[in-house]
Structures are given as structure tokens and as C-alpha cells.
């Protein structure tokens, strides 16, 4: 999930750009048209304006093959892709292109 000030992108990197075959093709600049089409189907972007001068509450939720994003109590969007449905979700990355303050991060698993 990439959260910006204008939109939110939900993306399946597991079966998209981090797929070993796709990753090699990207590095070699040899993506086929079929691979480009596959990559285009691995993300969805939803418009959402955020101010940078206040705190926002963000929820990222996965259930089966669906990833959803809620910001400040409003559902921004949901996206389905098979890469979200794997059993072990051990890696969480908070990547920031510029500056951002992150506070009070909580992670839990539904039973």
C-alpha cells in the first residue's frame, strides 16, 4: 500500500513486481507485453486527498485475497489479488519517500 497526499495505491507485489521472473525482466528491461499486462492488473489506485499538517488514522486490512485501506474512518478502497492470500504475512515495511511521522503502530490477527 502506498499512501500519498492525493491517492492511495493498493498493490500485490508478491505476484507482481517481486515475482522473481518479473523482477529479472524489469532489471533486464525485457518485459513482454503479457508481463506488462499482468503488472497492470496487480494494483489499483484510489483518489484520496490528505493534509500534511495533521495526524491520520490508517487501517490496512487483509482478508483472504482482499486488501482494504481505511483512513480516518472512511473506506478508501479494496483490491483483490491472489498474492494477498498467502498464509505467512511476516514482512511489514513502512517506506517513506520524504518525511512522515509514524506513531502508535499496532498489528493484530483476527481469530
Number of C-alpha atoms within 10 A of each C-alpha: 19 13 19 16 11 11 14 21 19 22 24 23 16 15 18 22 19 13 12 12 13 20 14 14 15 16 9 9 9 11 17 12 9 9 17 13 11 15 18 12 14 20 17 16 17 15 13 15 12 17 10 10 6 6 12 13 11 15 16 13 14 18 11 14 14 16 21 17 22 15 17 12 11 11 12 17 18 18 19 21 20 13 17 21 15 10 7 7 9 5 5 7 6 7 11 12 7 5 7 9 6 10 8 5 6 6 7 6 6 5 3
